[in-house]
Amino acid sequence: MANSALLVMDVQRDVVAIADHGSGYLPRLRRAIDGARAAGIPVIYVVMGLRPGDPQVSPRNKVMANVLRAGLFTEGAPGTEIHDDVAPQQGDVVVTKRRGSAFSGSDLDLVLRARDIDSLVLTGIATSAVVLSTLWRAIDLDFGLTVLTDACLDTDPEVHTMLTERLFPQWADVVTVEDWLKMIAPSTP
């Protein structure tokens, strides 16, 4: 795990309000973050940030056009901030992306290469959006991949289950937060 990083993706206030309805998601994610820090694994936050009326969003991009219409992810808006329950600490890197994948329109690849990181542990909201699109891009970039199933969340539980049980295991190690914590630091409480 020496060359790994934990990616915490799109866990922003508005997204959590839309996707999490008392599932215990944030405490599980907090455990993964705390475990990564205890094991010396860098925690990198990835957030979606769009300029007001973002000139980079084409009306042909249905997903991004809907995001803009809903008023989500506008830079500087309170709902765009990382949720307080999993907020970064001093020394954590926060990367801003402009599209679905953590790599799209961001300097994530540069941050990872500068730290000689070659393996990623993926978490975030939504499984069918940022996690899926980041996983695909990371595969093309030859990163080793782990997905923490219960530190990912989707508005559609069936889609989450299909992705984490049927699709992701073809390209990544897919484990729970507790199993991952045992792998990185057997004495983690």
Backbone torsions as a table, in degrees:
resi	resn	phi	psi	omega
1	MET	NA	3.3	-175.9
2	ALA	-61.1	-30.5	-178.4
3	ASN	-109.2	32.8	-179.1
4	SER	-107.0	159.7	170.7
5	ALA	-140.1	145.3	174.3
6	LEU	-93.0	120.9	176.0
7	LEU	-97.4	125.0	176.5
8	VAL	-109.9	106.0	-166.4
9	MET	-114.5	128.7	173.4
10	ASP	58.8	29.7	177.3
11	VAL	-90.0	66.9	-176.5
12	GLN	-103.7	154.6	-172.2
13	ARG	-50.1	-51.9	-178.0
14	ASP	-63.3	-37.4	-178.9
15	VAL	-67.4	-44.1	178.3
16	VAL	-61.1	-42.2	-179.8
17	ALA	-61.5	-34.0	179.6
18	ILE	-77.7	-41.2	-167.5
19	ALA	-97.0	-29.6	-172.5
20	ASP	-105.7	123.4	179.8
21	HIS	-123.2	59.7	176.6
22	GLY	77.9	30.3	-176.6
23	SER	-82.5	-9.5	-174.1
24	GLY	83.7	12.2	-176.7
25	TYR	-59.3	-52.1	-174.8
26	LEU	-61.8	-42.9	175.7
27	PRO	-62.2	-37.3	177.2
28	ARG	-64.6	-45.4	179.0
29	LEU	-62.7	-40.6	177.8
30	ARG	-58.6	-41.1	177.7
31	ARG	-62.0	-41.6	178.4
32	ALA	-63.5	-43.6	179.3
33	ILE	-63.0	-47.8	179.4
34	ASP	-62.2	-40.2	178.5
35	GLY	-65.0	-40.2	177.6
36	ALA	-62.0	-47.9	179.5
37	ARG	-59.3	-43.9	-179.6
38	ALA	-62.6	-31.5	-179.7
39	ALA	-89.5	1.7	180.0
40	GLY	78.0	18.4	179.0
41	ILE	-90.8	124.5	180.0
42	PRO	-60.4	142.6	175.1
43	VAL	-107.6	121.5	179.9
44	ILE	-118.0	122.3	178.5
45	TYR	-92.5	138.9	176.3
46	VAL	-122.8	126.3	179.4
47	VAL	-124.9	149.3	171.8
48	MET	-85.6	129.1	178.0
49	GLY	-138.0	120.0	-179.8
50	LEU	-118.3	141.3	174.5
51	ARG	-67.8	147.7	175.6
52	PRO	-54.3	128.5	-177.8
53	GLY	62.8	31.2	-170.4
54	ASP	-31.5	112.6	179.0
55	PRO	-70.2	-10.7	-179.4
56	GLN	-85.5	-5.9	-177.5
57	VAL	-97.4	116.8	177.8
58	SER	-81.4	142.5	175.4
59	PRO	-64.1	-14.8	177.1
60	ARG	-74.7	-18.6	179.2
61	ASN	-89.1	95.6	-174.1
62	LYS	-59.4	-43.1	-177.7
63	VAL	-62.4	-51.8	-176.6
64	MET	-68.4	-36.7	177.0
65	ALA	-62.7	-39.3	176.8
66	ASN	-66.5	-37.9	177.4
67	VAL	-60.7	-46.1	179.3
68	LEU	-63.1	-44.0	179.7
69	ARG	-61.0	-35.1	179.6
70	ALA	-77.7	-9.0	179.6
71	GLY	75.2	20.8	-179.3
72	LEU	-85.8	151.5	169.5
73	PHE	67.2	20.4	177.7
74	THR	-74.1	124.0	-179.0
75	GLU	-54.1	135.0	178.5
76	GLY	88.7	-14.5	179.4
77	ALA	-75.9	142.0	-178.6
78	PRO	-56.0	-36.5	-179.1
79	GLY	-69.5	-13.1	-179.6
80	THR	-87.5	-13.6	-179.7
81	GLU	-68.5	151.5	175.6
82	ILE	-62.3	138.4	-177.8
83	HIS	-57.8	136.4	-176.7
84	ASP	-56.8	-32.6	-177.0
85	ASP	-67.5	-17.7	-179.2
86	VAL	-131.6	25.5	-173.9
87	ALA	-59.2	148.5	178.3
88	PRO	-63.7	155.3	172.9
89	GLN	-108.7	166.4	177.2
90	GLN	-55.8	133.3	-179.3
91	GLY	99.0	-19.7	175.3
92	ASP	-74.9	144.3	178.3
93	VAL	-92.2	137.8	173.0
94	VAL	-118.5	121.9	-178.9
95	VAL	-109.6	134.0	176.6
96	THR	-103.0	129.7	178.6
97	LYS	-111.9	164.2	-178.0
98	ARG	-115.6	-3.6	-179.3
99	ARG	-143.0	-166.5	-173.8
100	GLY	-63.8	-48.7	-177.3
101	SER	-75.1	146.4	176.3
102	ALA	-61.8	-20.4	-179.9
103	PHE	-88.2	-16.1	-171.7
104	SER	-79.9	114.1	178.0
105	GLY	71.1	20.5	-179.6
106	SER	-124.7	174.3	175.4
107	ASP	-103.1	24.6	-177.6
108	LEU	-57.6	-45.2	-178.6
109	ASP	-59.1	-41.3	178.1
110	LEU	-63.6	-45.0	178.6
111	VAL	-59.7	-44.9	-179.0
112	LEU	-65.9	-45.5	-180.0
113	ARG	-63.5	-39.0	-179.9
114	ALA	-63.1	-28.6	-179.7
115	ARG	-98.9	5.4	-179.6
116	ASP	56.7	38.0	179.1
117	ILE	-87.0	128.0	-178.9
118	ASP	-124.7	6.1	-179.2
119	SER	-141.6	134.3	-176.9
120	LEU	-119.2	142.4	173.4
121	VAL	-112.3	116.1	-171.4
122	LEU	-97.8	133.5	173.2
123	THR	-141.0	159.2	172.6
124	GLY	147.9	-180.0	179.6
125	ILE	-125.1	117.0	17.8
126	ALA	-117.3	150.8	179.2
127	THR	-55.2	-41.0	-176.5
128	SER	-83.6	0.4	-179.2
129	ALA	-121.2	-94.5	-173.8
130	VAL	-61.5	-39.5	-178.0
131	VAL	-67.1	-48.4	179.9
132	LEU	-62.1	-49.0	-176.2
133	SER	-69.2	-33.8	176.6
134	THR	-69.6	-40.6	177.8
135	LEU	-58.4	-46.9	-179.8
136	TRP	-59.8	-45.7	-178.9
137	ARG	-66.7	-40.5	179.9
138	ALA	-64.3	-34.6	175.6
139	ILE	-60.4	-47.3	-179.8
140	ASP	-63.7	-25.6	179.6
141	LEU	-93.3	6.0	175.7
142	ASP	66.1	32.0	173.5
143	PHE	-81.0	145.3	166.5
144	GLY	-72.0	144.5	-172.8
145	LEU	-132.8	139.0	170.3
146	THR	-131.4	137.0	174.8
147	VAL	-116.3	127.5	176.7
148	LEU	-91.8	101.7	-170.8
149	THR	-55.3	-43.6	-176.4
150	ASP	-90.4	6.4	170.4
151	ALA	-109.5	13.8	170.9
152	CYS	-117.7	149.7	-176.9
153	LEU	-145.7	145.6	178.3
154	ASP	-138.2	152.8	177.1
155	THR	-69.7	-18.3	178.2
156	ASP	-115.2	102.1	-177.7
157	PRO	-58.6	-33.4	179.0
158	GLU	-66.5	-40.1	177.7
159	VAL	-65.5	-43.6	177.5
160	HIS	-56.3	-47.7	-179.2
161	THR	-63.2	-45.1	179.7
162	MET	-59.9	-45.1	-178.9
163	LEU	-65.8	-47.6	-174.4
164	THR	-76.6	-24.9	-178.9
165	GLU	-98.7	-28.1	-173.7
166	ARG	-113.4	-40.9	-173.8
167	LEU	-92.6	-55.8	-175.1
168	PHE	-57.0	-38.2	-178.2
169	PRO	-61.4	-15.3	177.1
170	GLN	-70.4	-24.5	-173.9
171	TRP	-127.2	-8.8	-174.4
172	ALA	-143.7	160.2	167.8
173	ASP	-77.9	129.1	-177.1
174	VAL	-119.4	114.0	-174.8
175	VAL	-140.2	166.9	174.2
176	THR	-83.1	166.1	176.6
177	VAL	-57.7	-47.6	-177.7
178	GLU	-60.4	-43.1	178.6
179	ASP	-64.8	-38.8	179.1
180	TRP	-65.9	-41.6	179.0
181	LEU	-60.9	-38.4	177.1
182	LYS	-65.2	-35.4	-179.5
183	MET	-70.4	-37.1	-174.4
184	ILE	-88.9	-27.0	-179.5
185	ALA	-159.3	88.8	-175.7
186	PRO	-51.4	-23.3	-178.4
187	SER	-94.3	6.0	178.5
188	THR	-62.4	129.2	-177.9
189	PRO	-67.5	NA	NA
